[in-house]
């Protein structure tokens, strides 16, 4: 059972978390580029700022999920 849980986490959960974290980071970087490139337009700066904020929120959520998943995994392993 322990090997099954480790395989699930190593082959499914962590790669999925890494993918979502990378997408959040790309959104954050895109927001930076959009904010700087649209410095002359208030609407473009507003859109860039929105992407920045949502990128940060996404990164925070992914970091939180990583911690929660690690806690759950440690709890399940400690039950044995």
Secondary structure, DSSP 8 states (H G I E B T S, - for coil): -HHHHHHHIIIIIHHHHHHHHHHHHHHHHHHHHHHHHTTT-HHHHHHHHHHHHHHHHHHHHHHHHHHHHHHHHHHHHHT-
